[in-house]
Amino acid sequence: MKHRTRPLRLAPAVLLLALPVTLHAAPLFEDSFDTDTSANWTIKTGYFEGSATDDYSAEWGVDYSQLKYKFYTAIDTFEELAIPAAPSSTGTATKALKLSVNKKDDLAERFAINLYPKGKTFSGDYVVKFDLFMNHGAFTDNGVGTTEYALFGINHGGEYSNWFALSGTGLSDPFKTTAVGRDNSDGLFFGVTSEGGAARDYVALDGGGAGLPPVPRLADGSGGLLDRNGDGTLDTNDPEGFFTTVFHSSQFEGPGMLGKRWVRVEVSQVNNVVTWKMDGHLFAQRTNDTAFKSGTLMLGLSDPFTSIADPRDETFVLIDNLRVEPVRTVVVDTADNGSTAADGKTSLAEALANQQENDRIVFNIPGEGPHTLATPIGGYALITKDGITIDGYTQPGASPNTKGILEGNDAKLRIVLDSTSDATSGSAEKPDRASTRLPFPGYGDSENAILGVYGADQVTIRGLSFKSRHTPGSDEDPSIYCVALVNQAQNARVQGCWFGLAPDGRTVSGGGAAVAGFRHRVSVDGANVDTYSGGLIYGTDSDGRNDIGEGNIATGMHIALALELPRARVSGNYFNLLADGKTWVNVNDVHQAQLDAGREAGDSSVENYENGRETTASVIGVDGDGVNDANERNILNTTAYDTLIEFYSNANGCVIAGNHFGVATDGVTLAPKRETEDPNLISLPGTASIRFGSNGDGVSDTLEGNIVANIPGVQMISANNAVPITARGNQLSGNNFSGFPFADGSGRTYEEYYANVLVAPATPQPTIVGLANNVLTGTLPAFNTDNYATDVVDLYVIDPVADANAYIIPGRYLGSFTDNSTNDTDQTFGSFSVDVTALNVPGGSKIAIVATYTKDADRTEAGRSVTGPPSAPFAVPGVAGPGSVRVARSASGLTVSWDGSLGGRLQSAPAITGPWADVAGAATPYAVTANTVAAFYRLAK
């Protein structure tokens, strides 16, 4: 079912009236910097002796829309752009505070400024928020720009200069002896660079107190900085890891470099825990074990190098929309949503009706539970305030999952949001139901939500069980989405929840979707204006905190994830799989339940993931940054639809890696097949580029390979000629694919598809010439060197099921090599001679090679590489055991056959590890009736 059009039932002006009235907590302090508010601020400076004491500028109310910045794509190639409005700005406001240091004279010096609001002290639970734009003149870190640090902190006294110098292992050696203002420091503060050129681009420091310089917290984790990849070094500089994934090159000039784009900065203190986030991503988190528990905030800029930026007028920072907001903890202590203020208790309905920014909604309902919270008729108030967290794991007795993704899910959920009631009130045509109606652009009167998020940023929903029901999807009885993201509800996190699954881990109560997030379109002066709820994280964020407990389970849904949004990350989840990780939900039953509920046959599909319109930089599965990658895999059932994963209209820079398709966590138990449809694996109509599997960069490459089993559709990836497909390192078995990555003539021809890749695109297959003494020789098609830099060769054992049907499909991945690399003794381009001893090529098998052509020397990424078809099969000399077992499809299931002249007994086992037993009376060919029980076969002497 494609959610491509949604009726707009009400005009936008009327829609605003439908929103709930919620409390807006007065900020503790704010400054939009639209006017000259310098009288409200104190400036402190730090510099080395002999420097000019006024070598800085602080300008209030600068109209940055009149400023230009250079966005480079290469060292000498750039586009000059106007700085856009800050993300937290409203209306046409484009004025900010502009800071610069070390630019007024030709003396290269270290300099820093701190700004403190006068007469402001903050204590208890609060958060500092502002928009930050860091500009630099050069292309990334090429040695001619600058590395300056934007500074920000909390719990300062407002009297000291807090900064540091980049020298020595502690970043402070010369600072101790030659710095003006060196003798005092306080508070907790952080720094971040623009261009990623420092040894440490993200720093955390404590004030040393009276008479002492700041204390760097950069090596032992005491400053809250994380070691996400476990290499023993904190993430203070990460050119290839976590930050390159979350701040990727589709948004920033260089991956992991935060300059030349507005970013939202947050520093909070809640329950004595200090947290630093940027664009919602965790940079540091620590318990505040210092004496600095309260005080004022600090904004600043520091140049800790003895050099001057070039060009100097292009290096500055902008700060806009500063707010200091309180953080409340709201305790839900009753399951009765009919609770009123008079009873002294707080229900979830009351908590949402009276929401404020940054509310932490926690649970402490008496009794062991699970506690079922029946959704009130008419639904909950929409979540309209930024930064709200609803945390079911705070309920006594609840706990997140502690097992790896392949071990099942042992989460204990104690809060159930229940919308299974079919009770109504009000209008007969559009009655109120036990969910919230969504009469907004992108949705309509036929769609409801249990929890709806309207225009709110950084909302987190975790640790809840959602129960709903199937409906006709009509105005009278709308579809029920567990979570709905509406009108640019960005950067939502949905983690550790069970959708359509009761806390017992077995009982399924599905509905319309686990999460829906559709385009919001309005007409402004006759032109369509589209916004999207981008940045959804569904599952683990792998930020180094509680990652293993963040995966979700979605069962019994019409479309588990029904999306139209960019930068979605979907990692570490089960789709139509029960909590044990081995028991599949039968999608045929889910389809029938929709029909029984009155949904039309053409709108009763059962789908895993659908995303369209604007989906740039979406990741499904493993991101390959070395952090928690083993638990980022998704386990996906087959579907009652024509594909398992669908992107429509747009899917640029899509990554699908490390997932299990059609096979459970044990790698054995196959998903039951759809009775009437044969879904393909992935559908990519429209503009797209995809990496399916590994990028070959040396980090988690094995984990990035997808495992795909028993998929009945004939196309692995359905797309058009303009979609570059990279497919590497995957394991395919028992599928019905007619070609890899597609078959010539299956809507695409080789000659058209590889026209810009190969010199002879009509014949794109490589060739294996021989394998002798573990040396593999062969030839590769000549590629267009104007478009691609090199070709990488992957070696596979081909899938025997496909081979029996005369298709060449890579089965088990053995390894890779690069043409003309050091281990290739044939240095003629297009020919290779490689020792493959380390790849353990099995004797008696059939192998094939696949070439991928890439623009990059060390990796194969979506849109920058293209995978060709496999070579013809090559029979490896030797015999594996008493004979090779061959498996082929039959009308009733499978046929197992072998060379009877070699002798041997057919044995079967429920798992690869046994126990093995002879199959009584088995002779070749042996027919196996298809069912949902896994079985392995071998020949034994």
Secondary structure, DSSP 8 states (H G I E B T S, - for coil): ---------S-HHHHHHTS--------SEEE--SS--GGGEEEEEEEETTS-TT-EEEEEEEEGGG-EEEEEEETTEEEEEE----TT--TT--EEEEEEES-SSS----EEEEEEETT--B-SSEEEEEEEEEE-SSSSSSSSS---EEEEEEEE-SSS-------TTTT-TTHHHHEETTTEE-SEEEEEESSS-SS-SEEEEE--EET---EE--SSSTTSB--TT-SSS-SS--SSSHHHHHS-TTTSSSTT--TTS-EEEEEEEETTEEEEEETTEEEEEEE--SS--SBEEEEEEEE-SSS--SSGGG-EEEEEEEEEEE--EEEE--S-TT--GGGT---HHHHHHT--TT-EEEE--SSSS-EEEE--TT----B-STT-EEEGGGSTT-B---S-GGG----B--EEEE------BS-SSS-B-SSEEE-STTSEEEEEEEEEEES-SS-EEES-EEE------SSSS-EEEEEEEESS--S-EEES-EESB-TTSS-B---SEEEEE--EEEEETTEEEEE-----EEE---SSSSGGG---EE-S-SEEEEE--SS-EEES-EESB-TTSS-B--HHHHHHHHHHTT--GGG--BEEEEEESS-TT-EEE---SSSSGGG---EE---BSSEEEEEESEEEEEEEES-EESB-TTS--B----SS---EEEEE-SEEEEEEE---SSSSHHHHS-EEE---SS-SEEE-TT--EEEES-EEES---SSSS--TTSSS-HHHHTTTTBSSTT----EEEEEETTEEEEE---B-TTT-SEEEEEEEEE-HHHHHTT---EEEEEEEEETTSTTBS--STTEEEEE-GGG---TT-EEEEEEEEESSSS---TTSEEEEEE---EE-SS--TT---EEEE-SSEEEEE--GGG--EEEEESSTT---EE-TT--SSEEEE--SS--EEEEE-
